[in-house]
Amino acid sequence: MTTSTHEFQITGMHCGSCALLVDDTLDDLPGVHSAQTTMKKGRSIVELDTAATTTDDVVAAIETLGYTATLVT
């Protein structure tokens, strides 16, 4: 198991419930160990098992909620 931490910029969130929705959605992805999203910063810090899921999977999951997500490098 290879665990790594990634930061994502998220646009389109308008309240704390938006951040909770992102966290809940990411927590349901296989291989995601933790997700901490803040609406105020528009960022999500995600710890994941890269053998089980990719950063593209994280972006796709966030975008299914109607937000725009990009990996911060």
N, C-alpha and C positions, 0 to 999 in steps of 0.2 A: 504494500500500500504506500503510495506516494502522496503525501498531503502538502498542499500549497495554499497560500493565502493571496487573494486577488481583490483589488478595489475596482468598483464599477461606478461610473457617473450615471445618474438616473434623472431624466427630465420628465415633467408631467405630473409629479406628485404634488398634492395640494394640502395634505393634512397628515397628522400622525397615523391615522387609520390606513392611509396609502402605504406608509412604511411598514406597518404591521402586515398588510396584505402581501407585500413583497417578501418579507421574512417568512411568512407561512408558506408561500408558494415555493420559495427556494428550499425551505426545510423539507419539503416533500420530494425534492429531486434526489435520486439515488446518488450517494457519494458526497452530498453536502453535509458537512459536520456542523457548521454554524453559519448564520447569516445575521449581520447587524446592520440595519438600514436606518438612516436618519433623514427625515424629510428636510430639515433645516439646511443640512449640507448637501442634500441631493446625492448622497453616496451610500454604497453598500459594501461592507467588507465581508467577503465570503471565504470560508475555509472549506476546501474540498479535496476529495480523493481523485486525483487526475486519472486514475485507472478506471474510475466508474463514471465520471462526467467531465465535460470540458467547459472552458469559459464560454464557448459558443452556445452550449446548452443553457448556461446561466442567462446569457443575453436573450436567447429565444424565450425562456420562461418569463422573464421580466416583460418582454415585449408582448406576450400574449395577454398581459394585464392592461395594455394600452399605453404603457410608458415607453420611453426611448432609453436604451442602455448602451453604454460603451465601456470597454475595458480601459482602465487608466493604466498607462505604462510608465 
